[in-house]
Amino acid sequence: MGFNILVEHVMATGFRRAVLQSLVSILALAALTAVCYGLHLNLATASLLYVIVVVLLARVGSLLTAIMAAVIAAVLLAYLAPPSYSFRVDDPLDVVAVAAFLITSLTIAGLVLRVRRMAEEAASSVSRKLIDAEERERSRIGRELDADICQRIALLAIKFDRVRADFPDLSAEMILTTIDELRQEMGELSSSTQALAHTLHSQKLEYLGLVASVRGFCREFGHEHKVEIDFRGQDLQRAFAPDVSLALYRVVQEALHNSAKHSGARQFEVELFEESDAIHLLVRDWGQGFDPETALNNGGLGLASMRERLKLVKGELSIESQRNGGTTIHARVPVVSGRDSNHSPA
């Protein structure tokens, strides 16, 4: 019963929308006809104006609305054609002109609707990829928490229990040695937890800036994954909006994770520098390389995520990669003169 009510509601909503679009198209065409009548516009000018109306309706409405608008516009053109203000067309060339208008407007409307549908499908595909990427990242963090952090905490608890049970039989030297070992393990656990937390949110980015944050992440990432990262960063001369800094920081994270996972390389290079009109980020490796277009078409979620993040700050991402020739990821974000406005990072 509830499903039937929902279907009826959707159908009723769609019907009301179609009726409203039809009324708007009729009113728009009627108003345009009145303008053509008052200004005594010729048939060619009137046809062009009618095409514009049909295209706008195709841009925001449905195919049925666009077809209806094109047919009504063709009838109104016949009304304007000599003999004027009648629906009779005596000149065969005017008949051809009206027919050409109808065919052209229907073709353009169809193309506009097709482009709109492709844009909607592309946006939906990107949204699905980003949601999938987010879910994979959550799964990764969950696995790290369960398989690494939680198990290490459990092992520490077991060791503390053993120390407490054996405490009366331990010498002072053994107690100090055991305490040092436990303290070292707790320090490593704290570092791992902190590194995991930084993948979600970096307070360094807010308080120390982009260069220091990226340098710190490279150091932590290299230590965690046992790789070498050569970071070269200039002290940026201007203040950037938090969303710009966050986008570039996330690109560094994603690029290094992808490189460490897929490239097979153990040495990486990260470069951050500023030009007069843009800030640039380069992430290089000398690994096995890949085909960027193939990776994107096959669901390269990391690449799609980086590209979409940069789009939000009007930036762009370029990738140069060759088989067994390494990969260079280049992120460029344009900047404006003076201090950027303060935006809250997303």
Kinemage of the C-alpha trace (Angstrom):
@kinemage 1
@onewidth
@group {chain A} dominant
@subgroup {mainchain}
@vectorlist {calphas} color= white
{ca met a 1} P 0.000 0.000 0.000
{ca gly a 2} L 2.764 2.462 0.942
{ca phe a 3} L 4.695 1.702 -2.247
{ca asn a 4} L 1.600 2.317 -4.405
{ca ile a 5} L 1.034 5.653 -2.689
{ca leu a 6} L 4.660 6.598 -3.312
{ca val a 7} L 4.402 5.675 -7.016
{ca glu a 8} L 1.185 7.665 -7.360
{ca his a 9} L 2.822 10.646 -5.668
{ca val a 10} L 5.837 10.491 -8.004
{ca met a 11} L 3.613 10.185 -11.073
{ca ala a 12} L 1.439 13.060 -9.918
{ca thr a 13} L 4.513 15.205 -9.270
{ca gly a 14} L 5.897 14.409 -12.722
{ca phe a 15} L 2.557 15.202 -14.342
{ca arg a 16} L 2.297 18.534 -12.551
{ca arg a 17} L 5.855 19.397 -13.585
{ca ala a 18} L 5.081 18.532 -17.235
{ca val a 19} L 1.916 20.633 -17.183
{ca leu a 20} L 3.790 23.561 -15.629
{ca gln a 21} L 6.575 23.321 -18.221
{ca ser a 22} L 3.996 23.197 -21.011
{ca leu a 23} L 2.230 26.293 -19.699
{ca val a 24} L 5.538 28.143 -19.405
{ca ser a 25} L 6.482 27.201 -22.972
{ca ile a 26} L 3.095 28.345 -24.324
{ca leu a 27} L 3.304 31.644 -22.460
{ca ala a 28} L 6.896 32.210 -23.626
{ca leu a 29} L 6.028 31.524 -27.241
{ca ala a 30} L 2.907 33.675 -27.045
{ca ala a 31} L 4.903 36.560 -25.574
{ca leu a 32} L 7.568 36.164 -28.262
{ca thr a 33} L 4.905 36.158 -30.963
{ca ala a 34} L 3.512 39.403 -29.593
{ca val a 35} L 7.012 40.920 -29.698
{ca cys a 36} L 7.523 39.781 -33.291
{ca tyr a 37} L 4.122 41.195 -34.199
{ca gly a 38} L 4.799 44.556 -32.536
{ca leu a 39} L 8.295 44.941 -34.033
{ca his a 40} L 7.303 43.578 -37.458
{ca leu a 41} L 10.212 41.136 -37.454
{ca asn a 42} L 10.876 39.095 -40.560
{ca leu a 43} L 10.494 35.349 -40.693
{ca ala a 44} L 14.227 34.584 -40.321
{ca thr a 45} L 14.605 36.692 -37.166
{ca ala a 46} L 11.447 35.246 -35.647
{ca ser a 47} L 12.694 31.713 -36.423
{ca leu a 48} L 15.965 32.389 -34.620
{ca leu a 49} L 14.149 33.689 -31.543
{ca tyr a 50} L 11.837 30.676 -31.514
{ca val a 51} L 14.833 28.328 -31.736
{ca ile a 52} L 16.344 30.008 -28.676
{ca val a 53} L 13.131 29.439 -26.712
{ca val a 54} L 12.943 25.787 -27.776
{ca val a 55} L 16.600 25.203 -26.798
{ca leu a 56} L 16.079 26.806 -23.382
{ca leu a 57} L 13.054 24.607 -22.793
{ca ala a 58} L 15.061 21.540 -23.839
{ca arg a 59} L 17.788 22.614 -21.411
{ca val a 60} L 15.479 22.629 -18.396
{ca gly a 61} L 12.468 20.565 -19.464
{ca ser a 62} L 11.643 17.197 -20.942
{ca leu a 63} L 11.785 15.916 -24.504
{ca leu a 64} L 7.993 16.021 -24.772
{ca thr a 65} L 7.931 19.669 -23.719
{ca ala a 66} L 10.609 20.550 -26.268
{ca ile a 67} L 8.768 18.757 -29.080
{ca met a 68} L 5.507 20.459 -28.171
{ca ala a 69} L 7.229 23.844 -28.075
{ca ala a 70} L 8.838 23.250 -31.495
{ca val a 71} L 5.498 22.287 -33.072
{ca ile a 72} L 3.706 25.297 -31.541
{ca ala a 73} L 6.548 27.575 -32.680
{ca ala a 74} L 6.255 26.204 -36.235
{ca val a 75} L 2.503 26.939 -36.202
{ca leu a 76} L 3.168 30.477 -34.945
{ca leu a 77} L 5.746 31.001 -37.694
{ca ala a 78} L 3.078 30.021 -40.207
{ca tyr a 79} L 0.867 32.597 -38.536
{ca leu a 80} L 3.519 35.294 -38.997
{ca ala a 81} L 4.428 34.304 -42.578
{ca pro a 82} L 2.733 36.159 -45.474
{ca pro a 83} L -0.142 36.542 -45.695
{ca ser a 84} L 0.573 37.821 -42.204
{ca tyr a 85} L -1.518 36.927 -39.155
{ca ser a 86} L -3.208 33.949 -40.755
{ca phe a 87} L -2.315 30.298 -40.698
{ca arg a 88} L -2.142 30.131 -44.498
{ca val a 89} L 1.303 30.190 -46.156
{ca asp a 90} L 1.221 31.049 -49.860
{ca asp a 91} L 4.930 31.243 -50.680
{ca pro a 92} L 6.506 27.744 -51.084
{ca leu a 93} L 9.824 29.121 -49.813
{ca asp a 94} L 8.118 30.136 -46.571
{ca val a 95} L 6.722 26.617 -46.297
{ca val a 96} L 10.270 25.275 -46.675
{ca ala a 97} L 11.492 27.793 -44.075
{ca val a 98} L 8.861 26.702 -41.545
{ca ala a 99} L 9.618 23.015 -42.177
{ca ala a 100} L 13.364 23.678 -41.883
{ca phe a 101} L 12.752 25.497 -38.601
{ca leu a 102} L 10.775 22.560 -37.231
{ca ile a 103} L 13.416 19.997 -38.222
{ca thr a 104} L 16.298 22.179 -36.989
{ca ser a 105} L 14.685 23.015 -33.651
{ca leu a 106} L 13.795 19.368 -33.004
{ca thr a 107} L 17.354 18.290 -33.865
{ca ile a 108} L 18.931 20.928 -31.635
{ca ala a 109} L 16.534 20.132 -28.799
{ca gly a 110} L 17.408 16.448 -29.081
{ca leu a 111} L 21.124 17.223 -28.982
{ca val a 112} L 20.703 19.500 -25.962
{ca leu a 113} L 18.737 16.836 -24.125
{ca arg a 114} L 21.356 14.223 -25.009
{ca val a 115} L 24.189 16.424 -23.743
{ca arg a 116} L 22.245 17.124 -20.547
{ca arg a 117} L 21.662 13.417 -20.007
{ca met a 118} L 25.351 12.653 -20.580
{ca ala a 119} L 26.334 15.374 -18.094
{ca glu a 120} L 23.938 13.970 -15.504
{ca glu a 121} L 25.267 10.452 -16.038
{ca ala a 122} L 28.851 11.684 -15.755
{ca ala a 123} L 28.055 13.526 -12.520
{ca ser a 124} L 26.289 10.454 -11.169
{ca ser a 125} L 29.245 8.254 -12.112
{ca val a 126} L 31.694 10.576 -10.346
{ca ser a 127} L 29.453 10.676 -7.279
{ca arg a 128} L 29.319 6.880 -7.185
{ca lys a 129} L 33.095 6.689 -7.526
{ca leu a 130} L 33.630 9.176 -4.720
{ca ile a 131} L 31.170 7.374 -2.449
{ca asp a 132} L 32.892 4.082 -3.250
{ca ala a 133} L 36.269 5.671 -2.534
{ca glu a 134} L 34.986 6.994 0.775
{ca glu a 135} L 33.657 3.564 1.737
{ca arg a 136} L 36.964 1.925 0.801
{ca glu a 137} L 38.855 4.451 2.888
{ca arg a 138} L 36.561 3.790 5.838
{ca ser a 139} L 37.102 0.053 5.391
{ca arg a 140} L 40.859 0.581 5.280
{ca ile a 141} L 40.805 2.621 8.483
{ca gly a 142} L 38.562 0.045 10.122
{ca arg a 143} L 40.951 -2.752 9.170
{ca glu a 144} L 43.929 -0.816 10.476
{ca leu a 145} L 42.144 -0.144 13.744
{ca asp a 146} L 41.089 -3.767 14.121
{ca ala a 147} L 44.133 -5.578 12.766
{ca asp a 148} L 46.835 -3.260 14.059
{ca ile a 149} L 45.833 -0.782 16.753
{ca cys a 150} L 43.377 -2.994 18.637
{ca gln a 151} L 45.631 -6.051 18.532
{ca arg a 152} L 48.624 -4.066 19.757
{ca ile a 153} L 46.547 -2.653 22.611
{ca ala a 154} L 45.443 -6.198 23.491
{ca leu a 155} L 49.078 -7.383 23.473
{ca leu a 156} L 50.065 -4.498 25.724
{ca ala a 157} L 47.300 -5.436 28.147
{ca ile a 158} L 48.533 -9.033 28.176
{ca lys a 159} L 52.118 -7.915 28.853
{ca phe a 160} L 50.960 -5.675 31.714
{ca asp a 161} L 49.089 -8.628 33.219
{ca arg a 162} L 52.206 -10.778 32.987
{ca val a 163} L 54.337 -8.083 34.589
{ca arg a 164} L 51.851 -7.730 37.421
{ca ala a 165} L 51.736 -11.513 37.941
{ca asp a 166} L 55.534 -11.891 37.856
{ca phe a 167} L 56.298 -8.663 39.679
{ca pro a 168} L 57.304 -10.261 43.031
{ca asp a 169} L 59.884 -12.480 41.279
{ca leu a 170} L 61.419 -9.770 39.095
{ca ser a 171} L 64.623 -7.969 39.935
{ca ala a 172} L 64.824 -4.197 39.829
{ca glu a 173} L 66.849 -4.335 36.617
{ca met a 174} L 64.290 -6.575 34.917
{ca ile a 175} L 61.465 -4.296 36.048
{ca leu a 176} L 63.176 -1.242 34.569
{ca thr a 177} L 63.914 -3.124 31.339
{ca thr a 178} L 60.297 -4.258 31.074
{ca ile a 179} L 59.002 -0.753 31.761
{ca asp a 180} L 61.265 0.654 29.035
{ca glu a 181} L 60.017 -1.958 26.555
{ca leu a 182} L 56.400 -1.211 27.406
{ca arg a 183} L 56.975 2.517 27.164
{ca gln a 184} L 58.585 2.082 23.737
{ca glu a 185} L 55.680 -0.023 22.508
{ca met a 186} L 53.209 2.557 23.828
{ca gly a 187} L 55.141 5.303 22.023
{ca glu a 188} L 55.007 3.346 18.750
{ca leu a 189} L 51.304 2.712 19.265
{ca ser a 190} L 50.722 6.412 19.887
{ca ser a 191} L 52.639 7.299 16.704
{ca ser a 192} L 50.609 4.833 14.644
{ca thr a 193} L 47.351 6.168 16.066
{ca gln a 194} L 48.449 9.727 15.401
{ca ala a 195} L 49.406 8.879 11.806
{ca leu a 196} L 46.014 7.267 11.276
{ca ala a 197} L 44.290 10.315 12.752
{ca his a 198} L 46.232 12.604 10.417
{ca thr a 199} L 44.801 10.786 7.422
{ca leu a 200} L 41.385 11.947 8.596
{ca his a 201} L 42.220 15.440 9.799
{ca ser a 202} L 45.480 17.278 10.265
{ca gln a 203} L 45.581 20.004 12.877
{ca lys a 204} L 49.059 20.876 11.614
{ca leu a 205} L 47.430 22.117 8.432
{ca glu a 206} L 45.429 24.666 10.415
{ca tyr a 207} L 48.198 25.890 12.701
{ca leu a 208} L 51.478 25.322 10.829
{ca gly a 209} L 50.435 25.800 7.213
{ca leu a 210} L 50.644 23.723 4.075
{ca val a 211} L 54.428 23.355 3.699
{ca ala a 212} L 55.058 22.203 7.272
{ca ser a 213} L 52.056 19.861 7.153
{ca val a 214} L 53.111 18.215 3.898
{ca arg a 215} L 56.712 17.915 5.150
{ca gly a 216} L 55.487 16.270 8.363
{ca phe a 217} L 53.187 13.893 6.480
{ca cys a 218} L 56.000 12.856 4.138
{ca arg a 219} L 58.227 12.128 7.122
{ca glu a 220} L 55.534 10.079 8.889
{ca phe a 221} L 54.535 8.257 5.704
{ca gly a 222} L 58.134 7.354 4.900
{ca his a 223} L 58.699 6.027 8.420
{ca glu a 224} L 55.467 4.019 8.409
{ca his a 225} L 55.918 2.462 4.953
{ca lys a 226} L 59.725 2.156 5.094
{ca val a 227} L 60.249 4.309 1.990
{ca glu a 228} L 62.349 7.385 1.236
{ca ile a 229} L 60.581 10.633 0.387
{ca asp a 230} L 62.553 13.657 -0.752
{ca phe a 231} L 60.410 16.676 0.078
{ca arg a 232} L 61.268 20.049 -1.377
{ca gly a 233} L 59.021 22.911 -0.388
{ca gln a 234} L 59.333 26.652 -0.416
{ca asp a 235} L 57.894 28.870 2.253
{ca leu a 236} L 54.830 30.141 0.474
{ca gln a 237} L 54.665 33.910 0.371
{ca arg a 238} L 50.924 34.338 0.645
{ca ala a 239} L 48.086 32.967 2.727
{ca phe a 240} L 45.826 30.452 1.011
{ca ala a 241} L 42.226 29.658 1.703
{ca pro a 242} L 41.871 26.568 3.909
{ca asp a 243} L 40.017 24.685 1.161
{ca val a 244} L 42.986 25.143 -1.210
{ca ser a 245} L 45.472 23.891 1.397
{ca leu a 246} L 43.229 20.962 2.278
{ca ala a 247} L 42.779 19.955 -1.370
{ca leu a 248} L 46.540 19.904 -1.995
{ca tyr a 249} L 47.186 18.071 1.277
{ca arg a 250} L 44.673 15.362 0.319
{ca val a 251} L 46.254 15.062 -3.125
{ca val a 252} L 49.644 14.420 -1.484
{ca gln a 253} L 48.104 11.753 0.734
{ca glu a 254} L 46.276 10.007 -2.093
{ca ala a 255} L 49.196 10.225 -4.519
{ca leu a 256} L 51.704 8.763 -2.055
{ca his a 257} L 49.319 5.993 -0.989
{ca asn a 258} L 48.716 5.057 -4.636
{ca ser a 259} L 52.424 5.172 -5.471
{ca ala a 260} L 53.461 3.107 -2.457
{ca lys a 261} L 50.753 0.538 -3.219
{ca his a 262} L 51.063 0.187 -6.992
{ca ser a 263} L 54.357 1.587 -8.291
{ca gly a 264} L 56.754 -0.818 -6.616
{ca ala a 265} L 59.140 2.083 -6.000
{ca arg a 266} L 60.829 2.776 -2.676
{ca gln a 267} L 61.909 6.350 -3.402
{ca phe a 268} L 59.553 9.255 -3.994
{ca glu a 269} L 59.843 12.956 -4.543
{ca val a 270} L 57.350 15.602 -3.414
{ca glu a 271} L 57.748 19.211 -4.492
{ca leu a 272} L 55.628 22.176 -3.484
{ca phe a 273} L 56.269 25.614 -4.953
{ca glu a 274} L 54.531 28.854 -5.823
{ca glu a 275} L 54.438 30.960 -8.972
{ca ser a 276} L 52.888 34.347 -9.543
{ca asp a 277} L 49.535 32.954 -10.578
{ca ala a 278} L 49.401 29.455 -9.123
{ca ile a 279} L 50.642 27.003 -6.533
{ca his a 280} L 52.081 23.725 -7.830
{ca leu a 281} L 52.403 20.292 -6.291
{ca leu a 282} L 54.490 17.518 -7.880
{ca val a 283} L 54.596 13.916 -6.677
{ca arg a 284} L 57.052 11.670 -8.529
{ca asp a 285} L 58.087 8.051 -8.365
{ca trp a 286} L 60.353 5.900 -10.509
{ca gly a 287} L 58.222 2.797 -10.431
{ca gln a 288} L 56.508 0.643 -13.011
{ca gly a 289} L 54.108 3.327 -14.245
{ca phe a 290} L 50.588 2.907 -15.655
{ca asp a 291} L 48.133 4.233 -18.239
{ca pro a 292} L 46.168 7.077 -16.561
{ca glu a 293} L 43.199 6.913 -18.957
{ca thr a 294} L 42.857 3.170 -18.526
{ca ala a 295} L 43.044 3.548 -14.750
{ca leu a 296} L 40.290 6.181 -14.775
{ca asn a 297} L 38.064 4.153 -17.110
{ca asn a 298} L 38.536 1.057 -14.958
{ca gly a 299} L 37.403 2.861 -11.831
{ca gly a 300} L 40.524 4.634 -10.649
{ca leu a 301} L 38.899 6.051 -7.556
{ca gly a 302} L 42.026 7.688 -6.177
{ca leu a 303} L 42.639 9.600 -9.397
{ca ala a 304} L 38.974 10.598 -9.648
{ca ser a 305} L 38.988 11.785 -6.047
{ca met a 306} L 42.103 13.928 -6.579
{ca arg a 307} L 40.674 15.419 -9.772
{ca glu a 308} L 37.326 16.260 -8.187
{ca arg a 309} L 38.967 17.819 -5.124
{ca leu a 310} L 41.014 20.109 -7.339
{ca lys a 311} L 37.961 21.041 -9.410
{ca leu a 312} L 36.325 22.372 -6.243
{ca val a 313} L 39.147 24.932 -5.915
{ca lys a 314} L 39.326 25.581 -9.688
{ca gly a 315} L 42.512 23.545 -9.933
{ca glu a 316} L 43.591 20.900 -12.410
{ca leu a 317} L 45.397 17.595 -12.285
{ca ser a 318} L 47.774 16.217 -14.908
{ca ile a 319} L 49.440 12.808 -14.884
{ca glu a 320} L 52.507 11.717 -16.827
{ca ser a 321} L 53.309 8.034 -16.627
{ca gln a 322} L 55.098 5.438 -18.724
{ca arg a 323} L 55.444 1.706 -18.348
{ca asn a 324} L 58.570 1.134 -16.228
{ca gly a 325} L 59.304 4.845 -16.552
{ca gly a 326} L 57.760 6.217 -13.375
{ca thr a 327} L 54.874 8.582 -12.723
{ca thr a 328} L 54.575 12.316 -12.128
{ca ile a 329} L 51.389 13.763 -10.685
{ca his a 330} L 51.100 17.517 -11.123
{ca ala a 331} L 48.441 19.512 -9.281
{ca arg a 332} L 48.035 23.194 -10.105
{ca val a 333} L 45.700 25.575 -8.275
{ca pro a 334} L 45.357 29.192 -9.445
{ca val a 335} L 45.688 31.889 -6.801
{ca val a 336} L 44.643 35.508 -6.667
{ca ser a 337} L 46.614 38.507 -5.557
{ca gly a 338} L 46.435 39.415 -1.901
{ca arg a 339} L 45.156 37.210 0.842
{ca asp a 340} L 42.566 34.646 -0.030
{ca ser a 341} L 39.298 34.793 1.766
{ca asn a 342} L 38.926 32.497 4.714
{ca his a 343} L 36.871 29.418 3.979
{ca ser a 344} L 36.311 26.579 6.300
{ca pro a 345} L 37.882 23.362 5.076
{ca ala a 346} L 35.466 20.678 4.086
